[in-house]
């Protein structure tokens, strides 16, 4: 979610084309954006197969159940597309990482459950042990702020306030999750859930602190 921002590597070979820009005159525009927003590509980093394996490692689920789990807990730090879940499940079934299990609903209709195989658990374990991870920061609000110099400061303040509102809503929900988890920390896996929730809380609180400082700075200037 967070990424350490550093412009030192970007300043070594700055082209003269940007020499007219104040403060950032030695920083190539492309390198600066890459440093701030985590890469040239704005598409989300999709590791839907590993997310699915992680969820199935706890219990058998339907495709819809997987979507609900992603929306209900993981979406605070990783976004997944519902449309990518079933194609991923089909591919993983062909690869032997998951297998289908039929079960009956209370209504008598059959539903398709997915079960992780030993091969799937091996792939998941290998990924968990791999120290490399993609932790790109991609916030459209920051893009708007970065390019907002051509508009009135009120526009930037409005964007910050919209971001602030969203963060406050997410923070309230995370604090509820934290409260619920504190009573079950000794159960398998719950300490890990708790760590991701507290990371989110600390991060969002830092974001709110930044919002306050940013608005104060903008309002104090003409």
N, C-alpha and C positions, 0 to 999 in steps of 0.2 A: 504493500500500500504506500509506504513511504520510501523515498529514494534520496540518498544524500546528494545534494546539488553541488557540483563543482565545475567551475569554468576554467580552471587552470590549464587543463589539457587543450582547451579550445583556443587559447590565446596565442599559441606559438607561431602559427602561420596565417595570421589574420590578413586577408586581402585588403588593399588600399581602397577598394570600392565602398567600404563601410566607414572610412575614416572621418566622414562628416557627421556621424552619429555621436551625440554627447554620451559620456559615461561608458557606453558599450562599443566605442569606436574600434577597439582592438579585438572584438569578438565577432567572428563570422556568424551571420544570421542563422544559417543552417545548423552550425555547431551549437549555438546558444539554445535554439529550440530543442535540439536533440538532448542537451543536458537537462533542460527544464522538464521536458515532457516524456522522456524515456524512449526516444527512438523516432525514426522517420515515419514509420507506419502507425496509423492511428487505429487500426483494427485491434480488437481485443485479442489477448493471448488466450487461445482456446486449448485447454487441456481437458476437454470434456470426458475423454476416456478414463483418465486417471481419477477425476472427480467421481465418476460412476463407480469405478472399482472401489474407491474409498468408502462410498456409501453402501455398496453391496457387501463390503467386508464385515459390516455390522448386522445386516439382515437382508433377506430377499425382498425385492421391491418391484413394482410395476414401473413402466416408463413414467406414468403420471405421478407416482409416489416420488420418483427421483426428482422430477420437476418441483414438487412441493418442498422437498428437503433443501434443494438449492435455493429456492425463493425464501424459505423460512429461516435459514441460518447462514448459509455460505455467501449469499448475495451481498453481504456487507463488505466482503473483501475479494470476491471473485464473481464475475458475471458470466452466465452461460445462457445460450439460446435454446429454447424448448425445441425448436426445429432441428437442432443438431443431436438431440438425445437419441432418437430412434435410429438414425443412420449410424451413429457410433455403436449402439447396442448390436445392430446387425453385423457390423464389421467385427466387433469383438466376439460375437458368437461364431463367426466363420473362422476366427483365429484361435478359438478354443479358450478364450479368457472368461467368457460367461456362457451359461446355458439356460434355456427356457424351462420353466416349470409351470404347468397348468394348475390352477386352483379355482375353486368355485366361490362366487360371491354369495352373500346371504340371499340374494334374489334368485340364485340358481344358475345365473349366467357364469360362463367361464372367463377367467382373466389370466393374462400372461404375466407370470412372475419371472424375474431374472435372478440367477444364482451365480456367485463368483466361483470359478474353478480354482484348482491348485495352481494352474499356470497363471491365472489372473492374480492370485495372491502373490506369486513370485514377482510379477511385473510391478505390482504396487509396492512390495517391499524394496525392490531395487530402486524405485523412484524415491521412496522415503529416505533411503540411505545415501542418495546422490546429493552432494553438498551444493551443486549448482542449481540455481532457481532464477526464474524471470520475475523481477519485482518492479515492473514498469509503473511509473506514475503517469496517468493520463486523465487530466481533468479539463473538460471543455471550458469551465469557468476561468481557469488560468490562461487558456488561450485567448479568451475574450479580454481579460485584463491586460495581457501582454500587448495585444493589438489595439487596445482601447484608447490610446493616446490621441487618435484622430477625432474622438468624440468628446462631448462635454463630460466632466468628471462625474456628473450625476448619473451617467449611464454606467460607469464602472462601479459606483456605490450601489446602484440598483442590482447589478450582477452579484456583488459581494453579499448583499442582503438576502438575495434568493438562495445563494449557496449556504449562507448562515442558517436560514430557515430549514433547509433540507438536512443539514448536519444536526440541528437541534432535535428534529424528529427521529433521526436514526439513533442519536445518543440516548434519547428517552427509552427506546426499545431495547438497546443494548444493556442499559442499566437494569431493565426488567429481567433480561436473560441472566445477567450476573447474579441477581438476587435469587433466581430459581436454581442456578447451578451451585451456589454456595452450600446448599444442604445435601448435595449428592456428589461431592468431589471425590469421595473414595470409590465410587463406582467406575467400572472400566471405561477408560477413554474420556471421562468427564473433565479431568484436570486439563486435558488438551483443548477441549471446547472452551473451558474457562479462560485459558491463556489467550485464545484468539479474541474472545469477547473483551477481556481487559485491555488487550492491544488496541482494539477498536475504540474503546472508551477513552484511553489516554490520548490516542491520535485525534479523535474528534474534539476533545477538550482543547488540544493544542491548536486545532483549526479555528475554533471559536475565539481563542485568544488572539490569533492572527487577524481574524475578521475585525475585531474591536480596534486593534492597532491600525489596520489598513484604512478603516473608515475615518478614524481620527486624523490620520495623516492627510487624507484627501480633503476632508472638510476644513482643515487648517490652511489650505492653499487655495489661491484663486484659480 
